[in-house]
Amino acid sequence: MSVMSPVSAVTSGRSFSLLSDLGVGQLEVQSVIDDPIKRSVVAAAYRGEIEAASIEPADWIAREMTVSDEFVKLGLEEFSRDQVSFASKGVVGPNARFIPGGLTLEILFLILYEWNKVEENPKVKLYRTPNEEWWHRDRTVESIPTEAGTLVCDFRQAMTPTDMAGRPFSLNMDEQTAWSKEQGSSGLTSAEQLIYLFIRSVVERQLPLWANGYARCRNACGSDYSLGVDWCTGGGFGVSYWGRSSRDWCLGAVPEVFMALGA
């Protein structure tokens, strides 16, 4: 019985064709097979644990338009290729992602509603019945439609404490805003931006943006509260509100690192 060599197994068919397109030949593949350190790095890349430090504009545009195709399937409009191409000029790495303008809570939840048409094991289970969210009826909720541009977020680090104090958890809104600015951002993300990033994480990685917990956002809800985006593997996904002075061990935040088109 003939046995396929490791090189043949790795480089057979479409896989080798893709590697060849990247300028990787059999010698390079064999070196990965022979070197345990290189093998571990490649395995980590397959698991999504590491990403390239840089990305070529053409590759970034291709990735964004591929994501756009997935959003179109879920009922959103296609990304403007002209806007994506323009945005690529300011891209600083693979963690930068195009965000179209005009996205609202209502529009973004249409994607979540589409996923919840599946009765069993929806991709992102909703905490409440579709179209019965409290924020639909509350006129004090501040709407912050998205602006076209790029959002920078390392999906592997979102809602991860940055020090032994556990920040950004157990902080009030002013403290979380100050923490966000320490990370090089302009402040907290809006609920619209954060839901978009959460959906993108699911589309790109088949993983939620964070494991469990609540992320405070900058949207006001009346004079004393702000919105939060909630995700719990048991309860589901939703939007909540938190007192501006509230501190909670499960209430974190995600910094807004955003560059508008033409900025």
C-alpha positions, -999 to 999 in steps of 0.1 A, spaced: 0 0 0 14 34 -9 15 61 17 13 98 8 44 117 21 39 146 45 48 171 18 23 155 -6 -4 154 20 0 191 29 5 204 -6 -20 183 -25 -48 198 -44 -62 232 -37 -41 237 -6 -9 236 -26 -24 259 -52 -32 285 -26 3 282 -11 18 286 -45 -1 318 -50 16 331 -19 50 321 -31 53 291 -8 69 260 -24 75 224 -13 109 233 2 92 259 25 64 234 34 90 207 42 109 230 65 77 236 85 71 199 87 107 193 99 109 221 124 88 217 156 89 255 163 76 263 129 50 236 132 37 251 164 35 286 149 16 273 119 -8 254 141 -14 285 162 -22 305 131 -47 278 120 -64 281 154 -66 319 150 -43 325 180 -18 347 160 -23 370 131 1 387 106 15 419 119 8 437 86 -14 433 56 -11 445 20 -39 470 10 -50 447 -18 -54 418 6 -72 440 31 -97 451 4 -102 415 -6 -109 405 30 -134 434 35 -153 426 3 -155 390 13 -171 400 46 -194 423 27 -206 393 7 -215 376 39 -234 406 52 -253 409 19 -265 373 25 -279 385 58 -298 414 43 -274 444 45 -262 465 16 -229 457 -1 -199 477 12 -189 505 -12 -158 493 -29 -147 529 -35 -150 536 2 -132 504 11 -104 512 -13 -101 547 1 -101 534 37 -73 509 28 -48 538 25 -49 544 62 -49 508 74 -23 500 100 -28 462 102 -52 433 101 -71 445 132 -84 475 112 -118 468 98 -141 488 75 -174 499 90 -201 514 67 -220 545 77 -256 547 88 -258 515 108 -283 517 136 -294 493 164 -325 485 143 -304 477 112 -278 456 131 -305 436 149 -319 426 115 -288 403 112 -294 389 146 -331 383 138 -320 365 106 -297 342 126 -326 336 151 -349 323 124 -332 290 132 -352 274 160 -324 253 174 -288 266 180 -290 300 163 -255 314 156 -261 342 181 -291 336 204 -310 366 214 -319 373 250 -353 386 241 -379 377 215 -371 396 182 -387 430 180 -396 431 217 -364 447 229 -370 475 254 -349 501 235 -374 501 207 -399 518 230 -376 540 251 -372 575 236 -344 584 260 -320 560 243 -293 579 223 -289 566 188 -254 570 173 -255 557 137 -221 546 125 -199 567 104 -180 552 75 -143 545 82 -121 519 99 -125 505 134 -94 489 150 -100 460 174 -79 430 182 -106 404 184 -84 382 206 -80 409 233 -115 424 235 -128 426 271 -95 413 284 -82 429 317 -51 450 312 -38 449 347 -41 431 380 -69 455 391 -90 439 364 -96 471 344 -118 479 326 -141 459 349 -154 472 382 -152 508 370 -178 535 366 -184 552 333 -159 581 338 -133 556 349 -139 533 319 -137 563 296 -104 573 311 -91 538 308 -101 537 272 -81 568 264 -51 553 281 -53 526 254 -49 552 227 -86 556 219 -110 585 219 -132 568 245 -158 541 246 -173 525 216 -209 532 207 -234 503 210 -237 504 172 -200 500 167 -197 473 193 -226 452 179 -210 455 144 -176 443 158 -194 414 176 -212 403 144 -179 406 124 -162 384 150 -189 357 145 -187 361 107 -149 360 105 -140 336 133 -172 317 142 -165 330 177 -182 357 199 -161 388 205 -158 379 242 -167 349 263 -194 363 288 -202 397 303 -214 432 296 -197 460 278 -206 496 286 -210 519 256 -211 557 253 -247 560 243 -268 578 268 -300 564 282 -317 593 300 -295 615 321 -282 589 345 -277 557 325 -257 544 295 -262 515 272 -244 482 274 -240 453 250 -246 419 267 -234 385 258 -240 353 279 -236 319 264 -266 307 284 -289 338 283 -280 352 249 -273 386 233 -290 419 240 -287 456 249 -290 467 285 -286 500 305 -263 508 334 -261 536 358 -232 559 350 -219 555 385 -224 517 384 -194 494 390 -197 456 384 -172 428 382 -189 416 349 -192 451 333 -162 459 310 -157 481 280 -141 482 245 -122 513 235 -131 531 203 -102 533 179 -118 548 148 -106 567 117 -133 583 96 -130 584 58 -109 613 47 -96 620 83 
